[in-house]
Amino acid sequence: QVQVVQSGGGLVQPGGSLRLSCAASGLTFSDYHMGWFRQAPGKDREFVAQILRGGTTTYEDSLKGRFTISRDNAKNMVYLQMNSLRPEDSAIYYCGAKRAGSTTFNYWGQGTQVTVSA
């Protein structure tokens, strides 16, 4: 049974940092690309970042330089380091796993709330 379990998140002041973690189990992690998405109230889910199984990363343009995605294949983990956070970064963040060759994400984490507020 595949499980994607997120941790991290919470309340942070503007300018602060948070790291989200995502643990995947029940799958061959190295066969999957991993990604982070977010959804703010009243808005559609939007792409944040992706890391391919080989380590290549892509980001939503406006987040480049502030957010960093990484993975540890030995631990079946993916991370999202978020720096210089802004109130508009507040959202529920989701971790997804996409099997290599798939056009859509196959598995999702439960979501974790990130709130950036003074």
MIKOL-739435 format. One record per residue (C-alpha): x negated, y, z negated; residue in one letter. Coordinates in steps of 0.02 Angstrom, whole numbers, padded with zeros to 5 digits, always signed. Example, Ala and Ser with C-alpha at 12.3 -4.5 7.8 and 13.67 -1.06 7.14 Angstrom:
2
-00615-00225-00390A;-00684-00053-00357S;
REM end
This chain:
118
+00000+00000+00000Q;-00072+00166+00053V;-00078+00303-00077Q;-00136+00482-00059V;-00147+00567-00227V;-00190+00749-00251Q;-00260+00839-00401S;-00314+01015-00443G;-00219+01173-00409G;-00135+01286-00533G;-00135+01471-00573L;-00283+01581-00531V;-00313+01768-00525Q;-00345+01857-00360P;-00527+01836-00312G;-00542+01674-00406G;-00581+01498-00347S;-00498+01328-00353L;-00543+01156-00290R;-00413+01033-00233L;-00450+00848-00228S;-00367+00708-00134C;-00394+00523-00163A;-00341+00398-00030A;-00323+00213-00063S;-00254+00062+00027G;-00333+00112+00192L;-00502+00109+00276T;-00548+00288+00235F;-00684+00301+00366S;-00553+00265+00501D;-00455+00421+00455Y;-00469+00605+00487H;-00413+00706+00337M;-00327+00873+00328G;-00253+01004+00216W;-00092+01098+00251F;+00009+01221+00148R;+00187+01281+00136Q;+00241+01443+00057A;+00422+01474+00005P;+00531+01508+00155G;+00393+01469+00278K;+00345+01321+00385D;+00204+01205+00336R;+00043+01272+00411E;-00126+01200+00450F;-00269+01244+00333V;-00416+01133+00377A;-00464+00965+00446Q;-00618+00855+00432I;-00642+00717+00557L;-00705+00548+00502R;-00876+00596+00571G;-00880+00756+00468G;-00834+00887+00599T;-00727+01023+00520T;-00598+01144+00588T;-00507+01284+00498Y;-00362+01400+00522E;-00450+01555+00587D;-00400+01672+00447S;-00469+01553+00315L;-00642+01530+00386K;-00774+01585+00263G;-00662+01569+00112R;-00606+01388+00118F;-00717+01235+00137T;-00659+01057+00170I;-00771+00910+00131S;-00758+00723+00111R;-00847+00585+00018D;-00822+00423+00112N;-00901+00322-00028A;-00766+00381-00148K;-00621+00394-00024N;-00603+00576-00072M;-00574+00739+00019V;-00589+00911-00058Y;-00536+01087-00022L;-00641+01222-00103Q;-00548+01388-00102M;-00641+01549-00142N;-00591+01732-00146S;-00411+01681-00165L;-00273+01804-00122R;-00090+01810-00173P;-00043+01760+00004E;-00135+01596-00022D;-00001+01545-00146S;+00086+01390-00081A;+00107+01206-00104I;-00045+01121-00030Y;-00034+00950+00050Y;-00169+00825+00093C;-00143+00717+00245G;-00227+00566+00324A;-00226+00538+00511K;-00284+00376+00586R;-00413+00403+00723A;-00320+00407+00888G;-00155+00458+00810S;-00073+00621+00862T;+00011+00648+00694T;-00036+00629+00512F;+00014+00457+00449N;+00010+00482+00262Y;+00035+00630+00145W;-00004+00673-00033G;+00127+00730-00155Q;+00083+00915-00142G;+00005+01028-00271T;+00053+01205-00316Q;-00074+01345-00300V;-00022+01513-00369T;-00132+01666-00351V;-00071+01804-00465S;-00135+01930-00589A;
REM end
